[in-house]
Amino acid sequence: MMLSPPAMPHPMTVSARARREVDRDRKRAERAARRESGAPDPRALDAALVDALRDALQTGSGTGGLHRSVRLDDVLRRALGYLRVRTNAGVPLRREAVHAALSNRLAPPPV
C-alpha cells in the first residue's frame, strides 16, 4: 500500500525572526512602561514576597523551626518593606504602583 506524501505545511506569512523581534520590542516597551510608572520588576516583586514569607515563617529561635501559620498582613507588610528600598533600573518605586503590582500578582484581574 502506498502512502500519500505528507501534506505541505501552510507557508508562514511572518518569519520566526520577525516574530522574535516584535516580541522583544513588546517586552522592551512593557519594561519601560513599568519603570516609568514606578512599578517593581516582576522578579523583584516575587523575590520580596518569598523573602517576606520566609521571614514570617521563621521562629527566630535559631533552631530552624517554623511557625505553623502566619498572618497575611504581616507577610505583605514585610514585602512592602523590602520593595521600599528597591529601584527599577535606577528609578525609585512608587508606593501606589507597588501596591497595584502586589495586588495584581496575588489576585490577577479576570481576563
N, CA, C and O atoms as a printed pandas DataFrame, in Angstrom:
     atom_number atom_name residue_name chain_id  residue_number  x_coord  y_coord  z_coord
0              1         N          MET        A               1    0.839   -1.169    0.000
1              2        CA          MET        A               1    0.000    0.000    0.000
2              3         C          MET        A               1    0.885    1.234    0.000
3              4         O          MET        A               1    1.840    1.322    0.772
4              5         N          MET        A               2    0.573    2.169   -0.851
5              6        CA          MET        A               2    1.392    3.366   -0.982
6              7         C          MET        A               2    0.734    4.515   -0.233
7              8         O          MET        A               2   -0.445    4.812   -0.426
8              9         N          LEU        A               3    1.513    5.145    0.615
9             10        CA          LEU        A               3    1.011    6.284    1.377
10            11         C          LEU        A               3    1.179    7.557    0.568
11            12         O          LEU        A               3    2.133    7.712   -0.195
12            13         N          SER        A               4    0.245    8.450    0.750
13            14        CA          SER        A               4    0.360    9.736    0.066
14            15         C          SER        A               4    1.444   10.555    0.745
15            16         O          SER        A               4    1.705   10.380    1.935
16            17         N          PRO        A               5    2.075   11.443   -0.003
17            18        CA          PRO        A               5    3.133   12.270    0.609
18            19         C          PRO        A               5    2.533   13.151    1.694
19            20         O          PRO        A               5    1.355   13.503    1.634
20            21         N          PRO        A               6    3.334   13.503    2.676
21            22        CA          PRO        A               6    2.823   14.350    3.757
22            23         C          PRO        A               6    2.354   15.692    3.209
23            24         O          PRO        A               6    2.918   16.236    2.259
24            25         N          ALA        A               7    1.325   16.193    3.828
25            26        CA          ALA        A               7    0.784   17.487    3.406
26            27         C          ALA        A               7    1.808   18.577    3.691
27            28         O          ALA        A               7    2.510   18.544    4.701
28            29         N          MET        A               8    1.876   19.517    2.804
29            30        CA          MET        A               8    2.797   20.640    2.981
30            31         C          MET        A               8    2.213   21.590    4.023
31            32         O          MET        A               8    1.032   21.930    3.958
32            33         N          PRO        A               9    3.016   22.013    4.961
33            34        CA          PRO        A               9    2.505   22.983    5.936
34            35         C          PRO        A               9    2.205   24.301    5.235
35            36         O          PRO        A               9    2.768   24.611    4.185
36            37         N          HIS        A              10    1.313   25.059    5.838
37            38        CA          HIS        A              10    0.980   26.360    5.269
38            39         C          HIS        A              10    2.221   27.239    5.308
39            40         O          HIS        A              10    2.967   27.227    6.287
40            41         N          PRO        A              11    2.435   27.988    4.259
41            42        CA          PRO        A              11    3.615   28.870    4.289
42            43         C          PRO        A              11    3.456   29.915    5.383
43            44         O          PRO        A              11    2.376   30.467    5.592
44            45         N          MET        A              12    4.536   30.164    6.060
45            46        CA          MET        A              12    4.497   31.144    7.137
46            47         C          MET        A              12    4.465   32.540    6.532
47            48         O          MET        A              12    5.255   32.867    5.646
48            49         N          THR        A              13    3.550   33.347    7.019
49            50        CA          THR        A              13    3.454   34.708    6.494
50            51         C          THR        A              13    4.468   35.629    7.156
51            52         O          THR        A              13    4.903   36.616    6.564
52            53         N          VAL        A              14    4.838   35.301    8.379
53            54        CA          VAL        A              14    5.824   36.099    9.102
54            55         C          VAL        A              14    6.929   35.147    9.556
55            56         O          VAL        A              14    6.655   34.075   10.095
56            57         N          SER        A              15    8.148   35.538    9.339
57            58        CA          SER        A              15    9.257   34.676    9.715
58            59         C          SER        A              15    9.404   34.601   11.230
59            60         O          SER        A              15    8.968   35.493   11.959
60            61         N          ALA        A              16   10.009   33.546   11.675
61            62        CA          ALA        A              16   10.250   33.376   13.109
62            63         C          ALA        A              16   11.112   34.520   13.634
63            64         O          ALA        A              16   10.913   35.000   14.750
64            65         N          ARG        A              17   12.050   34.938   12.836
65            66        CA          ARG        A              17   12.926   36.039   13.258
66            67         C          ARG        A              17   12.129   37.319   13.466
67            68         O          ARG        A              17   12.345   38.041   14.439
68            69         N          ALA        A              18   11.213   37.598   12.555
69            70        CA          ALA        A              18   10.395   38.811   12.684
70            71         C          ALA        A              18    9.508   38.733   13.913
71            72         O          ALA        A              18    9.326   39.736   14.602
72            73         N          ARG        A              19    8.947   37.551   14.207
73            74        CA          ARG        A              19    8.115   37.386   15.405
74            75         C          ARG        A              19    8.938   37.612   16.662
75            76         O          ARG        A              19    8.465   38.246   17.605
76            77         N          ARG        A              20   10.174   37.098   16.686
77            78        CA          ARG        A              20   11.036   37.301   17.856
78            79         C          ARG        A              20   11.342   38.779   18.039
79            80         O          ARG        A              20   11.346   39.275   19.166
80            81         N          GLU        A              21   11.598   39.486   16.947
81            82        CA          GLU        A              21   11.887   40.915   17.043
82            83         C          GLU        A              21   10.687   41.692   17.568
83            84         O          GLU        A              21   10.844   42.592   18.393
84            85         N          VAL        A              22    9.495   41.354   17.098
85            86        CA          VAL        A              22    8.279   42.014   17.579
86            87         C          VAL        A              22    8.094   41.722   19.059
87            88         O          VAL        A              22    7.741   42.615   19.830
88            89         N          ASP        A              23    8.332   40.473   19.463
89            90        CA          ASP        A              23    8.194   40.094   20.869
90            91         C          ASP        A              23    9.205   40.849   21.739
91            92         O          ASP        A              23    8.860   41.335   22.815
92            93         N          ARG        A              24   10.451   40.943   21.271
93            94        CA          ARG        A              24   11.478   41.696   22.018
94            95         C          ARG        A              24   11.076   43.154   22.178
95            96         O          ARG        A              24   11.216   43.731   23.257
96            97         N          ASP        A              25   10.571   43.752   21.087
97            98        CA          ASP        A              25   10.151   45.160   21.157
98            99         C          ASP        A              25    8.987   45.341   22.125
99           100         O          ASP        A              25    8.955   46.312   22.882
100          101         N          ARG        A              26    8.033   44.416   22.108
101          102        CA          ARG        A              26    6.890   44.488   23.008
102          103         C          ARG        A              26    7.348   44.395   24.462
103          104         O          ARG        A              26    6.902   45.171   25.307
104          105         N          LYS        A              27    8.234   43.450   24.751
105          106        CA          LYS        A              27    8.721   43.288   26.125
106          107         C          LYS        A              27    9.545   44.499   26.564
107          108         O          LYS        A              27    9.461   44.926   27.715
108          109         N          ARG        A              28   10.324   45.040   25.666
109          110        CA          ARG        A              28   11.117   46.240   25.981
110          111         C          ARG        A              28   10.190   47.399   26.332
111          112         O          ARG        A              28   10.446   48.133   27.286
112          113         N          ALA        A              29    9.113   47.565   25.564
113          114        CA          ALA        A              29    8.144   48.634   25.843
114          115         C          ALA        A              29    7.440   48.394   27.177
115          116         O          ALA        A              29    7.196   49.343   27.923
116          117         N          GLU        A              30    7.110   47.133   27.488
117          118        CA          GLU        A              30    6.477   46.818   28.776
118          119         C          GLU        A              30    7.403   47.160   29.940
119          120         O          GLU        A              30    6.971   47.738   30.938
120          121         N          ARG        A              31    8.679   46.801   29.805
121          122        CA          ARG        A              31    9.637   47.100   30.873
122          123         C          ARG        A              31    9.793   48.610   31.051
123          124         O          ARG        A              31    9.859   49.096   32.180
124          125         N          ALA        A              32    9.852   49.354   29.945
125          126        CA          ALA        A              32    9.989   50.811   30.026
126          127         C          ALA        A              32    8.751   51.434   30.686
127          128         O          ALA        A              32    8.880   52.337   31.513
128          129         N          ALA        A              33    7.574   50.964   30.330
129          130        CA          ALA        A              33    6.350   51.494   30.927
130          131         C          ALA        A              33    6.300   51.186   32.421
131          132         O          ALA        A              33    5.891   52.027   33.221
132          133         N          ARG        A              34    6.718   49.979   32.790
133          134        CA          ARG        A              34    6.740   49.606   34.217
134          135         C          ARG        A              34    7.733   50.484   34.971
135          136         O          ARG        A              34    7.449   50.940   36.079
136          137         N          ARG        A              35    8.891   50.719   34.374
137          138        CA          ARG        A              35    9.918   51.549   35.012
138          139         C          ARG        A              35    9.416   52.982   35.166
139          140         O          ARG        A              35    9.585   53.577   36.230
140          141         N          GLU        A              36    8.799   53.550   34.121
141          142        CA          GLU        A              36    8.306   54.929   34.175
142          143         C          GLU        A              36    7.180   55.098   35.194
143          144         O          GLU        A              36    7.037   56.162   35.796
144          145         N          SER        A              37    6.380   54.042   35.384
145          146        CA          SER        A              37    5.267   54.145   36.336
146          147         C          SER        A              37    5.726   53.940   37.777
147          148         O          SER        A              37    4.967   54.184   38.715
148          149         N          GLY        A              38    6.966   53.493   37.950
149          150        CA          GLY        A              38    7.477   53.258   39.299
150          151         C          GLY        A              38    7.092   51.906   39.856
151          152         O          GLY        A              38    7.167   51.688   41.065
152          153         N          ALA        A              39    6.675   50.987   38.981
153          154        CA          ALA        A              39    6.297   49.644   39.405
154          155         C          ALA        A              39    7.536   48.754   39.487
155          156         O          ALA        A              39    8.492   48.958   38.739
156          157         N          PRO        A              40    7.526   47.772   40.384
157          158        CA          PRO        A              40    8.681   46.882   40.507
158          159         C          PRO        A              40    8.747   45.872   39.365
159          160         O          PRO        A              40    7.735   45.531   38.753
160          161         N          ASP        A              41    9.934   45.415   39.104
161          162        CA          ASP        A              41   10.149   44.325   38.158
162          163         C          ASP        A              41    9.461   43.080   38.727
163          164         O          ASP        A              41    9.532   42.860   39.936
164          165         N          PRO        A              42    8.802   42.260   37.909
165          166        CA          PRO        A              42    8.112   41.069   38.432
166          167         C          PRO        A              42    9.016   40.133   39.229
167          168         O          PRO        A              42    8.568   39.533   40.206
168          169         N          ARG        A              43   10.271   39.999   38.833
169          170        CA          ARG        A              43   11.190   39.129   39.590
170          171         C          ARG        A              43   11.482   39.695   40.967
171          172         O          ARG        A              43   11.567   38.948   41.941
172          173         N          ALA        A              44   11.637   41.016   41.058
173          174        CA          ALA        A              44   11.870   41.653   42.358
174          175         C          ALA        A              44   10.632   41.528   43.237
175          176         O          ALA        A              44   10.738   41.325   44.446
176          177         N          LEU        A              45    9.463   41.649   42.626
177          178        CA          LEU        A              45    8.210   41.503   43.359
178          179         C          LEU        A              45    8.087   40.091   43.935
179          180         O          LEU        A              45    7.762   39.922   45.110
180          181         N          ASP        A              46    8.346   39.087   43.110
181          182        CA          ASP        A              46    8.280   37.700   43.582
182          183         C          ASP        A              46    9.317   37.434   44.667
183          184         O          ASP        A              46    9.028   36.752   45.651
184          185         N          ALA        A              47   10.519   37.968   44.493
185          186        CA          ALA        A              47   11.569   37.768   45.495
186          187         C          ALA        A              47   11.177   38.401   46.824
187          188         O          ALA        A              47   11.416   37.818   47.882
188          189         N          ALA        A              48   10.576   39.587   46.781
189          190        CA          ALA        A              48   10.147   40.257   48.020
190          191         C          ALA        A              48    9.066   39.437   48.719
191          192         O          ALA        A              48    9.083   39.310   49.943
192          193         N          LEU        A              49    8.133   38.884   47.959
193          194        CA          LEU        A              49    7.078   38.061   48.552
194          195         C          LEU        A              49    7.643   36.801   49.193
195          196         O          LEU        A              49    7.247   36.433   50.299
196          197         N          VAL        A              50    8.561   36.142   48.505
197          198        CA          VAL        A              50    9.158   34.916   49.039
198          199         C          VAL        A              50   10.003   35.223   50.275
199          200         O          VAL        A              50    9.937   34.500   51.269
200          201         N          ASP        A              51   10.788   36.283   50.215
201          202        CA          ASP        A              51   11.598   36.658   51.383
202          203         C          ASP        A              51   10.719   37.002   52.578
203          204         O          ASP        A              51   11.023   36.618   53.708
204          205         N          ALA        A              52    9.626   37.727   52.330
205          206        CA          ALA        A              52    8.718   38.107   53.409
206          207         C          ALA        A              52    8.053   36.875   54.019
207          208         O          ALA        A              52    7.917   36.781   55.238
208          209         N          LEU        A              53    7.644   35.946   53.184
209          210        CA          LEU        A              53    7.021   34.718   53.683
210          211         C          LEU        A              53    8.019   33.897   54.491
211          212         O          LEU        A              53    7.687   33.373   55.554
212          213         N          ARG        A              54    9.236   33.790   53.984
213          214        CA          ARG        A              54   10.286   33.053   54.706
214          215         C          ARG        A              54   10.528   33.671   56.075
215          216         O          ARG        A              54   10.581   32.961   57.079
216          217         N          ASP        A              55   10.675   34.990   56.118
217          218        CA          ASP        A              55   10.944   35.665   57.384
218          219         C          ASP        A              55    9.774   35.530   58.357
219          220         O          ASP        A              55    9.984   35.378   59.561
220          221         N          ALA        A              56    8.552   35.586   57.846
221          222        CA          ALA        A              56    7.385   35.457   58.711
222          223         C          ALA        A              56    7.264   34.033   59.266
223          224         O          ALA        A              56    6.791   33.844   60.387
224          225         N          LEU        A              57    7.684   33.048   58.498
225          226        CA          LEU        A              57    7.580   31.652   58.941
226          227         C          LEU        A              57    8.647   31.263   59.962
227          228         O          LEU        A              57    8.414   30.389   60.795
228          229         N          GLN        A              58    9.807   31.898   59.905
229          230        CA          GLN        A              58   10.893   31.535   60.824
230          231         C          GLN        A              58   10.543   31.939   62.248
231          232         O          GLN        A              58   10.000   33.017   62.490
232          233         N          THR        A              59   10.868   31.045   63.194
233          234        CA          THR        A              59   10.530   31.313   64.595
234          235         C          THR        A              59   11.476   32.299   65.240
235          236         O          THR        A              59   11.109   32.950   66.219
236          237         N          GLY        A              60   12.674   32.428   64.725
237          238        CA          GLY        A              60   13.627   33.355   65.314
238          239         C          GLY        A              60   14.360   32.780   66.511
239          240         O          GLY        A              60   15.154   33.472   67.148
240          241         N          SER        A              61   14.098   31.519   66.821
241          242        CA          SER        A              61   14.750   30.911   67.981
242          243         C          SER        A              61   16.140   30.384   67.644
243          244         O          SER        A              61   16.873   29.956   68.536
244          245         N          GLY        A              62   16.511   30.412   66.359
245          246        CA          GLY        A              62   17.824   29.927   65.973
246          247         C          GLY        A              62   17.884   28.421   65.801
247          248         O          GLY        A              62   18.947   27.873   65.511
248          249         N          THR        A              63   16.764   27.749   65.973
249          250        CA          THR        A              63   16.750   26.288   65.845
250          251         C          THR        A              63   16.265   25.832   64.478
251          252         O          THR        A              63   16.209   24.631   64.211
252          253         N          GLY        A              64   15.918   26.763   63.619
253          254        CA          GLY        A              64   15.420   26.403   62.304
254          255         C          GLY        A              64   13.950   26.038   62.307
255          256         O          GLY        A              64   13.434   25.525   61.314
256          257         N          GLY        A              65   13.276   26.296   63.408
257          258        CA          GLY        A              65   11.856   25.981   63.497
258          259         C          GLY        A              65   11.013   26.953   62.693
259          260         O          GLY        A              65   11.440   28.066   62.384
260          261         N          LEU        A              66    9.810   26.511   62.361
261          262        CA          LEU        A              66    8.895   27.334   61.586
262          263         C          LEU        A              66    7.574   27.492   62.325
263          264         O          LEU        A              66    7.108   26.573   62.999
264          265         N          HIS        A              67    6.985   28.663   62.188
265          266        CA          HIS        A              67    5.634   28.876   62.699
266          267         C          HIS        A              67    4.676   28.052   61.851
267          268         O          HIS        A              67    4.901   27.871   60.654
268          269         N          ARG        A              68    3.617   27.556   62.462
269          270        CA          ARG        A              68    2.638   26.755   61.735
270          271         C          ARG        A              68    1.746   27.615   60.851
271          272         O          ARG        A              68    1.211   27.131   59.853
272          273         N          SER        A              69    1.583   28.872   61.205
273          274        CA          SER        A              69    0.772   29.782   60.398
274          275         C          SER        A              69    1.344   31.191   60.526
275          276         O          SER        A              69    2.065   31.507   61.473
276          277         N          VAL        A              70    1.010   32.012   59.564
277          278        CA          VAL        A              70    1.456   33.405   59.575
278          279         C          VAL        A              70    0.279   34.281   59.186
279          280         O          VAL        A              70   -0.678   33.821   58.563
280          281         N          ARG        A              71    0.364   35.535   59.560
281          282        CA          ARG        A              71   -0.683   36.493   59.195
282          283         C          ARG        A              71   -0.348   37.081   57.828
283          284         O          ARG        A              71    0.783   37.496   57.577
284          285         N          LEU        A              72   -1.327   37.110   56.967
285          286        CA          LEU        A              72   -1.129   37.641   55.620
286          287         C          LEU        A              72   -0.698   39.103   55.657
287          288         O          LEU        A              72    0.173   39.511   54.889
288          289         N          ASP        A              73   -1.300   39.893   56.541
289          290        CA          ASP        A              73   -0.925   41.306   56.608
290          291         C          ASP        A              73    0.531   41.476   57.020
291          292         O          ASP        A              73    1.185   42.427   56.593
292          293         N          ASP        A              74    1.054   40.559   57.853
293          294        CA          ASP        A              74    2.461   40.605   58.236
294          295         C          ASP        A              74    3.358   40.321   57.028
295          296         O          ASP        A              74    4.367   40.997   56.827
296          297         N          VAL        A              75    2.991   39.329   56.235
297          298        CA          VAL        A              75    3.778   38.986   55.039
298          299         C          VAL        A              75    3.762   40.153   54.058
299          300         O          VAL        A              75    4.806   40.518   53.516
300          301         N          LEU        A              76    2.595   40.739   53.825
301          302        CA          LEU        A              76    2.502   41.852   52.877
302          303         C          LEU        A              76    3.263   43.078   53.372
303          304         O          LEU        A              76    3.903   43.769   52.580
304          305         N          ARG        A              77    3.198   43.350   54.664
305          306        CA          ARG        A              77    3.934   44.484   55.222
306          307         C          ARG        A              77    5.443   44.284   55.038
307          308         O          ARG        A              77    6.167   45.215   54.685
308          309         N          ARG        A              78    5.897   43.064   55.282
309          310        CA          ARG        A              78    7.330   42.775   55.090
310          311         C          ARG        A              78    7.723   42.918   53.619
311          312         O          ARG        A              78    8.772   43.481   53.305
312          313         N          ALA        A              79    6.882   42.409   52.724
313          314        CA          ALA        A              79    7.176   42.514   51.290
314          315         C          ALA        A              79    7.252   43.981   50.867
315          316         O          ALA        A              79    8.144   44.364   50.110
316          317         N          LEU        A              80    6.324   44.795   51.352
317          318        CA          LEU        A              80    6.358   46.226   51.039
318          319         C          LEU        A              80    7.627   46.871   51.573
319          320         O          LEU        A              80    8.205   47.749   50.931
320          321         N          GLY        A              81    8.057   46.430   52.752
321          322        CA          GLY        A              81    9.302   46.955   53.317
322          323         C          GLY        A              81   10.506   46.622   52.457
323          324         O          GLY        A              81   11.392   47.456   52.271
324          325         N          TYR        A              82   10.542   45.398   51.930
325          326        CA          TYR        A              82   11.653   45.016   51.053
326          327         C          TYR        A              82   11.634   45.819   49.758
327          328         O          TYR        A              82   12.684   46.196   49.239
328          329         N          LEU        A              83   10.437   46.079   49.240
329          330        CA          LEU        A              83   10.338   46.814   47.977
330          331         C          LEU        A              83   10.568   48.307   48.157
331          332         O          LEU        A              83   10.925   48.996   47.201
332          333         N          ARG        A              84   10.368   48.817   49.366
333          334        CA          ARG        A              84   10.529   50.246   49.628
334          335         C          ARG        A              84   11.957   50.709   49.322
335          336         O          ARG        A              84   12.158   51.851   48.909
336          337         N          VAL        A              85   12.920   49.860   49.515
337          338        CA          VAL        A              85   14.319   50.252   49.318
338          339         C          VAL        A              85   14.841   49.880   47.936
339          340         O          VAL        A              85   16.013   50.110   47.639
340          341         N          ARG        A              86   13.986   49.308   47.085
341          342        CA          ARG        A              86   14.410   48.876   45.753
342          343         C          ARG        A              86   14.160   49.957   44.713
343          344         O          ARG        A              86   13.443   50.928   44.955
344          345         N          THR        A              87   14.762   49.766   43.562
345          346        CA          THR        A              87   14.510   50.612   42.398
346          347         C          THR        A              87   14.263   49.695   41.202
347          348         O          THR        A              87   14.537   48.496   41.262
348          349         N          ASN        A              88   13.753   50.259   40.139
349          350        CA          ASN        A              88   13.596   49.526   38.893
350          351         C          ASN        A              88   14.509   50.196   37.884
351          352         O          ASN        A              88   14.168   51.233   37.315
352          353         N          ALA        A              89   15.664   49.602   37.665
353          354        CA          ALA        A              89   16.679   50.144   36.751
354          355         C          ALA        A              89   17.043   51.575   37.133
355          356         O          ALA        A              89   17.177   52.442   36.269
356          357         N          GLY        A              90   17.203   51.816   38.437
357          358        CA          GLY        A              90   17.614   53.126   38.920
358          359         C          GLY        A              90   16.476   54.084   39.207
359          360         O          GLY        A              90   16.696   55.147   39.789
360          361         N          VAL        A              91   15.259   53.727   38.809
361          362        CA          VAL        A              91   14.099   54.584   39.049
362          363         C          VAL        A              91   13.440   54.143   40.356
363          364         O          VAL        A              91   13.095   52.970   40.503
364          365         N          PRO        A              92   13.259   55.064   41.305
365          366        CA          PRO        A              92   12.628   54.693   42.570
366          367         C          PRO        A              92   11.207   54.171   42.344
367          368         O          PRO        A              92   10.488   54.640   41.462
368          369         N          LEU        A              93   10.828   53.201   43.153
369          370        CA          LEU        A              93    9.484   52.648   43.047
370          371         C          LEU        A              93    8.488   53.588   43.716
371          372         O          LEU        A              93    8.801   54.228   44.720
372          373         N          ARG        A              94    7.289   53.663   43.151
373          374        CA          ARG        A              94    6.224   54.489   43.716
374          375         C          ARG        A              94    5.296   53.606   44.529
375          376         O          ARG        A              94    4.955   52.493   44.130
376          377         N          ARG        A              95    4.896   54.128   45.673
377          378        CA          ARG        A              95    4.086   53.357   46.617
378          379         C          ARG        A              95    2.825   52.797   45.970
379          380         O          ARG        A              95    2.525   51.612   46.114
380          381         N          GLU        A              96    2.085   53.647   45.255
381          382        CA          GLU        A              96    0.828   53.196   44.656
382          383         C          GLU        A              96    1.067   52.151   43.560
383          384         O          GLU        A              96    0.253   51.244   43.385
384          385         N          ALA        A              97    2.167   52.269   42.830
385          386        CA          ALA        A              97    2.483   51.285   41.792
386          387         C          ALA        A              97    2.889   49.948   42.421
387          388         O          ALA        A              97    2.580   48.884   41.884
388          389         N          VAL        A              98    3.578   50.010   43.555
389          390        CA          VAL        A              98    3.963   48.786   44.262
390          391         C          VAL        A              98    2.724   48.081   44.798
391          392         O          VAL        A              98    2.601   46.862   44.682
392          393         N          HIS        A              99    1.805   48.845   45.385
393          394        CA          HIS        A              99    0.559   48.258   45.903
394          395         C          HIS        A              99   -0.240   47.603   44.775
395          396         O          HIS        A              99   -0.760   46.499   44.937
396          397         N          ALA        A             100   -0.336   48.286   43.635
397          398        CA          ALA        A             100   -1.073   47.733   42.498
398          399         C          ALA        A             100   -0.400   46.467   41.977
399          400         O          ALA        A             100   -1.077   45.494   41.645
400          401         N          ALA        A             101    0.926   46.475   41.906
401          402        CA          ALA        A             101    1.649   45.292   41.421
402          403         C          ALA        A             101    1.455   44.109   42.358
403          404         O          ALA        A             101    1.247   42.983   41.904
404          405         N          LEU        A             102    1.521   44.358   43.669
405          406        CA          LEU        A             102    1.278   43.276   44.650
406          407         C          LEU        A             102   -0.132   42.729   44.516
407          408         O          LEU        A             102   -0.338   41.515   44.522
408          409         N          SER        A             103   -1.095   43.619   44.396
409          410        CA          SER        A             103   -2.483   43.196   44.274
410          411         C          SER        A             103   -2.702   42.376   43.003
411          412         O          SER        A             103   -3.353   41.332   43.035
412          413         N          ASN        A             104   -2.159   42.851   41.895
413          414        CA          ASN        A             104   -2.311   42.124   40.640
414          415         C          ASN        A             104   -1.569   40.793   40.635
415          416         O          ASN        A             104   -1.996   39.842   39.980
416          417         N          ARG        A             105   -0.464   40.727   41.361
417          418        CA          ARG        A             105    0.299   39.474   41.415
418          419         C          ARG        A             105   -0.429   38.431   42.241
419          420         O          ARG        A             105   -0.462   37.257   41.871
420          421         N          LEU        A             106   -1.014   38.847   43.358
421          422        CA          LEU        A             106   -1.675   37.891   44.260
422          423         C          LEU        A             106   -3.097   37.577   43.839
423          424         O          LEU        A             106   -3.581   36.474   44.092
424          425         N          ALA        A             107   -3.777   38.515   43.206
425          426        CA          ALA        A             107   -5.152   38.301   42.745
426          427         C          ALA        A             107   -5.309   38.973   41.383
427          428         O          ALA        A             107   -5.853   40.074   41.292
428          429         N          PRO        A             108   -4.834   38.314   40.324
429          430        CA          PRO        A             108   -4.887   38.930   38.999
430          431         C          PRO        A             108   -6.317   39.232   38.576
431          432         O          PRO        A             108   -7.230   38.457   38.859
432          433         N          PRO        A             109   -6.511   40.358   37.901
433          434        CA          PRO        A             109   -7.864   40.676   37.436
434          435         C          PRO        A             109   -8.286   39.661   36.376
435          436         O          PRO        A             109   -7.440   39.123   35.662
436          437         N          PRO        A             110   -9.588   39.398   36.270
437          438        CA          PRO        A             110  -10.044   38.435   35.260
438          439         C          PRO        A             110   -9.729   38.958   33.855
439          440         O          PRO        A             110   -9.728   40.164   33.604
440          441         N          VAL        A             111   -9.470   38.039   32.974
441          442        CA          VAL        A             111   -9.093   38.411   31.608
442          443         C          VAL        A             111  -10.282   38.659   30.750
443          444         O          VAL        A             111  -10.136   38.982   29.571
